[in-house]
């Protein structure tokens, strides 16, 4: 299975502007029910990623005011990206290698296509394992 197979049905690409305040970003993450989001510059180019842990570690824990800070001040800029044609197995290895939970998906032209998370991969593995268990059960205990 490829990255594109996973993200093709998604209707929304979660992203915010690099000029967004940290407070607005925190609300966006909460409202969308996601843990991280891509950060785009004025020409819609991916320049970073901001996560709940960035907000917690770099703002709340430091007692800084999220209403006055911009996400550009706290976002991660060492981006690990994947292409839509990359296999999910390769993605899993990249996450493990870099100790990260999200990968940013970029098309060849550099357009941001969204993110995949370790949760996405775990859900696929779990559904695959359930399907295998169901097949085995049907083989061992055929319906009569």
C-alpha positions as CSV (number, residue, x, y, z in Angstrom):
1,X,0.0,0.0,0.0
2,X,1.2,3.5,-0.9
3,X,0.8,6.9,0.9
4,X,-1.6,8.0,-1.8
5,X,-3.9,5.1,-1.1
6,X,-4.1,6.2,2.5
7,X,-4.7,10.0,1.8
8,X,-6.6,9.9,-1.5
9,X,-10.0,9.9,0.2
10,X,-9.3,12.7,2.6
11,X,-11.4,15.8,1.9
12,X,-9.4,18.3,3.9
13,X,-5.7,19.1,4.2
14,X,-4.9,20.5,7.6
15,X,-2.6,23.5,7.5
16,X,-2.1,26.9,9.0
17,X,-0.2,30.0,8.1
18,X,3.2,30.8,9.6
19,X,1.7,34.0,10.8
20,X,-1.0,32.2,12.9
21,X,-0.7,32.8,16.6
22,X,0.1,29.9,18.9
23,X,-3.3,30.4,20.6
24,X,-5.1,30.1,17.2
25,X,-3.0,27.1,16.3
26,X,-3.9,25.3,19.6
27,X,-7.6,25.9,18.9
28,X,-7.3,24.7,15.3
29,X,-5.6,21.5,16.5
30,X,-8.3,21.0,19.1
31,X,-11.2,21.8,16.7
32,X,-9.9,19.5,14.0
33,X,-9.0,16.7,16.4
34,X,-5.4,16.4,15.1
35,X,-2.1,16.5,16.9
36,X,0.0,18.2,14.3
37,X,-0.5,20.4,11.3
38,X,1.6,21.7,8.4
39,X,2.7,25.3,8.4
40,X,2.6,27.2,5.1
41,X,4.2,30.5,4.1
42,X,2.5,33.4,2.2
43,X,2.9,31.5,-1.1
44,X,1.5,28.2,0.3
45,X,4.9,26.5,0.5
46,X,5.4,24.1,3.4
47,X,7.9,25.7,5.8
48,X,7.3,23.8,9.0
49,X,5.1,21.6,11.2
50,X,3.6,22.5,14.6
51,X,2.3,19.9,17.1
52,X,0.6,19.8,20.4
53,X,3.9,18.9,22.0
54,X,5.6,22.0,20.4
55,X,2.9,24.2,22.1
56,X,3.2,22.4,25.4
57,X,7.0,22.3,25.5
58,X,7.9,25.6,23.9
59,X,5.1,27.8,25.2
60,X,3.1,26.5,28.1
61,X,6.0,24.9,29.9
62,X,8.0,28.2,29.5
63,X,5.1,30.3,30.7
64,X,5.0,32.3,27.4
65,X,1.9,34.0,26.1
66,X,0.4,32.0,23.2
67,X,-1.7,35.0,22.1
68,X,1.4,37.0,21.2
69,X,3.6,34.3,19.7
70,X,3.5,33.1,16.1
71,X,3.8,29.5,15.1
72,X,6.9,30.5,13.1
73,X,8.7,30.9,16.5
74,X,8.0,27.4,17.7
75,X,7.4,25.2,14.6
76,X,9.8,22.4,13.7
77,X,11.6,23.2,10.4
78,X,13.7,20.0,10.1
79,X,11.0,18.4,8.0
80,X,10.8,14.7,7.1
81,X,8.7,14.4,4.0
82,X,7.4,11.6,1.8
83,X,6.0,11.4,-1.7
84,X,2.5,10.0,-2.5
85,X,4.1,7.0,-4.2
86,X,6.1,5.9,-1.2
87,X,5.2,2.6,0.5
88,X,3.7,2.7,4.0
89,X,6.4,0.3,5.1
90,X,9.1,2.8,4.1
91,X,7.1,5.5,6.0
92,X,7.1,3.3,9.1
93,X,10.8,2.9,8.9
94,X,11.3,6.7,8.5
95,X,9.2,7.4,11.5
96,X,11.2,4.9,13.5
97,X,14.6,6.2,12.2
98,X,13.8,9.8,13.1
99,X,11.7,9.2,16.3
100,X,8.7,11.1,14.9
101,X,5.0,10.4,14.8
102,X,4.0,12.4,11.6
103,X,5.3,12.5,8.1
104,X,4.5,15.4,5.7
105,X,3.4,14.4,2.2
106,X,4.7,16.5,-0.7
107,X,4.0,16.1,-4.4
108,X,7.0,16.2,-6.8
109,X,6.1,19.9,-7.6
110,X,6.4,20.6,-3.8
111,X,2.7,21.0,-3.1
112,X,1.7,20.0,0.4
113,X,-0.8,17.1,0.3
114,X,-1.2,16.5,4.0
115,X,0.2,14.3,6.7
116,X,0.2,10.7,7.7
117,X,0.6,9.7,11.3
118,X,1.7,6.7,13.3
119,X,-2.0,6.3,14.2
120,X,-2.9,5.9,10.5
121,X,-0.3,3.1,10.2
122,X,-1.4,1.4,13.4
123,X,-5.1,1.5,12.3
124,X,-4.1,-0.2,9.0
125,X,-2.1,-2.9,10.7
126,X,-4.9,-3.5,13.2
127,X,-7.5,-3.8,10.4
128,X,-5.2,-6.1,8.4
129,X,-4.7,-8.3,11.4
130,X,-8.4,-8.5,12.1
131,X,-9.1,-9.5,8.5
132,X,-6.5,-12.2,8.8
133,X,-8.0,-13.5,12.0
134,X,-11.5,-13.5,10.5
135,X,-10.2,-15.5,7.5
136,X,-8.5,-18.0,9.8
137,X,-11.6,-18.3,11.9
138,X,-13.8,-18.9,8.9
139,X,-11.3,-21.6,7.7
140,X,-11.2,-23.4,11.0
141,X,-14.9,-23.0,11.9
142,X,-16.7,-23.0,8.5
143,X,-20.3,-21.9,8.5
144,X,-22.7,-24.8,7.9
